[in-house]
Amino acid sequence: MKPTNEGSFKRFTIKFFDTDGVPFTPTSAQWKLTDTTNVADPTAGKMLQDWTDISPLAESVVITIPSTLNVIIDDTNAYEERTLTVKAEPGNENGQHTEDVKYRVRNLHGFT
């Protein structure tokens, strides 16, 4: 995936499929964003945006990460990794669906 320049927004199209591969509209869905570069334990991540409701709900939704969340935290890094986590409730016995999407933010050195 092509890196996102520091200070730019990023859009993701998320499509929801059940365990049989059939598209579904969730009864609820949320997203959060973490920085996985600037933490001692990369599996934990540093919260940049806590759980945020996705609305309106559909089989396919667009999540826009605002430019304010795509800024470099440590200017000595050429790139920093972000993880977008999406969770959705399908409204049936299959339970919650979660997915992670990782992307990189390119340091423009001196961006303000």
N, C-alpha and C positions, 0 to 999 in steps of 0.2 A: 504494500500500500504506500502511495506517495506521501511523504511527510507533509504536515500542515505547518505553514509559517507561523512563527510566534505572532500573537496578536490578531490572528484570523479566526473566523468562525469555522465550524466543521459540521457537516450534516451527515446523518446516517439514516438509511431506510431500513427499518426493521420489519421483517415479515414473520408472522406467527403461524407455526404448523404444529399439529398434534403429533402423537407418536406414530400415527399411520401416514404422516405426510400431508394431511388434509389441512388447508388453511382454516384458521378460526379467528374470531374476534374475542379477545379476552374480556372477562368481566371487570378486571382492573389490571393496570400495568404501571410500573414506575421505573425510573432510571436514576443512577448515581454515577459520579465521576471521581476517580482516584488518581493520584500521582504515584507511580510505582518506581520512580527513579530516586527520589530524595528521601528515602526512609531506610532505616537499618534493616528492616525485614520487608523486602519487596512484595511478599505475599499479603502483607497487611495493608500497605498503601496508605497514603495521606489523603484524607477526604478533601476534595475540592468542591463538590456539590453533593449534599445529602439527598436521600430519596426524594424524587420529584414526580408527581403524578403525570402520566401521559394522557392527554386529552386533545381531541376526541379519540376514542378507541375505534380501531378498524383492524382488518386482517393485515394491513400494511400501514405503518406510521413513520413519520419523519421526525427525528430528534435533532434539534439544532443545539450544538454546544457553542455558547456565546464566546466571542473573542476574549472576554475578560477571564475566562477559564483556561485559555491557551496562551498563557504568558510563562516565560521561563522563570523558575524559582531560584535556581543556582546558575548564575551567568557563566560559570566555568564549564558547564555542560554544553556540548555541541547540539545534543538532542535530549529531550526528556520524553518518557513514555507515560501515556495516559491509558486508563482502562475504563471504558464505558460498560457498566453492568446494567442489564435490563432484566426485570422479573415481571412475570405475568401470571394471572390466575385464569385458567381456561374455563372455569365454572363447571367442571365435571370431576369424576373420580380420579383422574390422572394426576391431580395436584399441581403445584406450582412449577412453572417453567422459568429457568434462568439462563442467561447467556452473557458472556464477556466478549467485548471487541476491544482490541488494543490498537493504539496508533501512536505515532511519534510527532512531537512538536520540535521544529527546527529553530535553534537560537539564531536570531538575526543580529546579535551583539550590538547593543546600543539602541534597540527598539524602545520607545517610550510611549 
